Amino acid sequence: TVMNVIASVMGSLAGILGLAIVAGGIVYYGFRLWRGDPVSISFGFLVTAYFYLLTMVGLIVMLAGLSGLVNAGLNLALGRDFSYSRPPIMKPVPVTPEGFPDRRVLPPEDQQMEQDRQQERQFREGLLQGASMAVVGGIVWAIHFLGRRRVVGAKAEGSSFLPMAYLIIMLVISSITGIIGLTSGVYETLRYFLVQPVNEFDYWSPPGQSVSIAIVFVPVWAYFLVSLLRGLSQRSGGETVE
């Protein structure tokens, strides 16, 4: 499903970003020690880091859920085969070695009915999972976003490097996910409309999953890119970044 695609991408990115954050922290505090600056981690810093982390987690979960809902919407607009996989029809074997008809393989008509039932199940499960992730992720994101603004304060959080780190991490996640979804979505959509399957026994992956990822994550990628560039410009001008 589309959520499984996103989960696999997010799992790889989480490992890479985790190592990058640890390495960045070691370099940052090592540089401060080398300069002779005092090194301490305050309670306010930990609270701020918590709110940024949960804001990021809630946003990612919400975006994954929205991708599932977009995929369900594409199914309603462009058909089941565009959004959900259809198992290939098994070739019937006329007779067994003993000369009797092989009853283990269903007739093509019955297999098509089973395909329709499986696609309907995929649609219902994807809709429920997408709605659940979008609602839960949205609540987690909203609570921690508002809590961060209330507890930490815009000026206090803007004076640290955490806002910039948040923008960079979200930019990396949204850009990689958006690029993968956009590239796969363009190719699979063109193949879906322009290239006919060889026969009904072949399996084709539906383009809707990649297209829905691109629709959700590419605008988020653009937003964080603009926000990061604006933040870098403000920092170079001596202003704080919210």
C-alpha positions in Angstrom: 0.0 0.0 0.0 1.0 3.7 -0.2 1.6 3.8 3.5 4.0 0.8 3.2 5.9 2.7 0.5 6.2 5.8 2.7 7.1 3.7 5.7 10.0 2.0 3.9 11.3 5.4 2.7 10.9 6.9 6.2 12.6 4.0 7.8 15.7 4.4 5.7 15.7 8.2 6.2 15.3 7.9 9.9 18.4 5.8 10.2 20.4 8.1 8.1 19.2 11.3 9.9 19.7 9.7 13.3 23.4 9.1 12.5 23.6 12.5 11.0 22.1 14.2 14.1 24.5 12.3 16.4 27.5 13.1 14.3 26.4 16.8 14.0 26.0 17.0 17.7 29.4 15.6 18.4 31.0 18.0 15.9 29.0 21.0 17.3 29.9 20.4 20.9 33.5 19.4 20.0 33.9 22.7 18.2 32.5 24.7 21.2 35.0 22.9 23.5 37.8 23.6 21.1 36.9 27.3 21.2 36.7 27.2 25.0 33.0 28.0 25.1 31.0 26.6 28.1 29.0 23.5 27.1 25.8 22.8 28.9 22.4 21.4 28.0 19.6 23.3 29.7 16.2 22.0 30.6 14.7 24.6 28.2 16.7 23.1 25.4 15.5 19.6 26.1 11.9 20.8 26.2 12.3 22.7 22.9 13.9 19.6 21.3 11.0 17.5 22.5 8.4 19.8 21.0 10.3 20.0 17.7 10.7 16.2 17.5 7.0 15.5 18.2 6.0 18.2 15.8 8.0 16.5 13.1 6.7 13.0 13.9 3.1 14.2 13.9 3.6 16.1 10.6 5.1 13.0 8.9 2.3 10.7 10.1 -0.3 13.2 9.0 1.3 13.5 5.5 1.4 9.7 5.2 -2.3 9.5 6.0 -3.1 12.3 3.5 -1.2 10.4 0.8 -3.5 7.4 1.5 -6.6 9.6 1.3 -5.3 11.2 -2.0 -4.8 7.7 -3.4 -8.4 6.8 -2.5 -9.5 10.0 -4.2 -7.6 9.1 -7.4 -9.3 5.7 -7.3 -12.7 7.4 -7.4 -11.6 9.7 -10.2 -9.5 7.4 -12.4 -10.6 3.9 -11.5 -9.6 1.1 -9.2 -6.7 -0.1 -11.4 -5.0 3.3 -11.1 -4.8 3.2 -7.3 -4.8 -0.4 -6.3 -3.1 -3.5 -7.5 -5.0 -6.2 -9.3 -3.5 -9.7 -8.9 -2.8 -11.4 -12.3 -5.1 -14.1 -13.5 -3.6 -17.5 -13.3 -3.4 -19.5 -16.5 -5.8 -22.5 -16.3 -4.3 -25.9 -16.8 -6.6 -27.9 -19.1 -5.9 -31.4 -17.7 -3.8 -33.1 -15.1 -1.2 -35.7 -15.9 -3.9 -38.3 -15.3 -6.1 -36.8 -18.0 -8.6 -35.2 -15.6 -9.5 -31.4 -15.6 -7.5 -29.5 -13.0 -10.0 -27.9 -10.6 -7.4 -26.1 -8.5 -7.4 -23.1 -10.9 -10.5 -21.0 -11.0 -12.0 -20.0 -14.3 -11.0 -16.5 -15.5 -14.4 -15.1 -14.7 -14.3 -16.2 -11.1 -10.7 -14.9 -10.8 -11.9 -11.5 -12.1 -14.6 -11.4 -9.4 -12.0 -12.2 -6.8 -9.8 -9.4 -8.1 -12.6 -6.9 -7.7 -13.2 -8.1 -4.2 -9.5 -7.7 -3.3 -9.4 -4.2 -4.8 -12.5 -3.2 -2.9 -10.9 -4.4 0.3 -7.7 -2.5 -0.5 -9.8 0.7 -1.0 -11.6 0.3 2.3 -8.5 -0.5 4.3 -6.5 2.3 2.6 -9.3 4.8 3.3 -9.6 3.8 7.0 -5.8 3.7 7.5 -5.3 7.0 5.7 -8.0 8.7 7.7 -6.7 7.3 11.0 -3.1 8.4 10.3 -4.2 11.9 9.1 -6.4 12.5 12.2 -4.0 11.2 14.8 -0.9 12.8 13.1 -2.8 16.1 12.7 -3.7 16.1 16.4 -0.2 15.3 17.5 1.3 17.9 15.2 -1.2 20.6 16.3 -0.8 20.0 20.0 3.0 20.1 19.9 3.1 23.0 17.5 0.9 25.1 19.7 2.6 23.8 22.8 6.0 24.7 21.4 4.9 28.3 20.6 3.3 28.7 24.0 5.9 27.1 26.3 9.1 28.1 24.5 8.0 31.4 22.8 8.8 32.6 19.3 11.8 34.7 20.3 13.3 32.1 22.5 13.0 29.3 20.0 14.3 31.5 17.2 17.5 32.2 19.0 18.7 28.6 18.9 19.7 26.3 16.1 16.8 24.0 16.6 14.4 25.8 14.2 17.1 25.6 11.4 17.7 21.9 12.2 14.0 21.2 12.1 13.8 22.9 8.6 16.8 21.0 7.3 15.5 17.6 8.5 12.0 18.1 7.1 13.5 19.4 3.9 15.6 16.3 3.5 12.7 14.0 4.3 10.2 15.8 2.0 12.6 16.3 -0.8 13.7 12.6 -1.0 10.2 11.3 -0.6 8.8 13.8 -3.1 11.5 13.1 -5.7 11.0 9.4 -5.5 7.2 9.7 -5.6 7.3 12.2 -8.5 9.8 10.2 -10.6 7.9 6.9 -10.1 4.5 8.6 -10.5 5.4 10.2 -13.9 6.8 7.0 -15.3 4.0 4.7 -14.0 1.3 7.1 -15.1 2.7 7.4 -18.6 3.0 3.6 -18.7 -0.6 3.2 -17.4 -2.1 5.4 -20.1 0.3 4.8 -23.1 1.5 1.2 -22.8 -1.0 -1.6 -22.9 -0.3 -4.7 -20.8 0.9 -7.7 -22.8 -1.9 -9.9 -21.5 -4.2 -10.3 -18.5 -1.7 -12.7 -16.8 0.9 -9.9 -16.2 1.1 -7.9 -12.9 1.3 -4.1 -13.1 1.9 -1.9 -10.1 -0.7 0.9 -9.9 0.6 4.4 -10.4 -1.8 6.0 -7.9 0.5 5.2 -4.9 3.5 7.1 -6.3 1.3 9.9 -7.6 -0.4 10.4 -4.3 3.0 10.6 -2.5 4.2 13.2 -5.0 1.0 15.3 -4.7 1.4 15.5 -0.9 5.1 15.7 -0.5 6.2 17.9 -3.4 4.4 21.0 -2.1 5.7 20.3 1.4 9.2 20.0 0.0 8.8 23.4 -1.7 7.5 25.0 1.5 10.4 23.9 3.6 12.9 24.8 0.9 11.5 28.4 0.8 11.4 28.5 4.6 15.0 27.4 4.9 16.2 29.9 2.3 14.3 32.7 4.0 15.7 31.6 7.4 19.3 31.6 6.1 18.7 35.1 4.6 17.4 36.4 7.9 20.3 34.8 9.9 22.8 36.4 7.5 21.0 39.7 8.1 21.2 39.4 11.9 17.6 38.5 12.4 16.2 35.5 14.3 14.3 32.6 12.6 11.0 31.4 13.9 
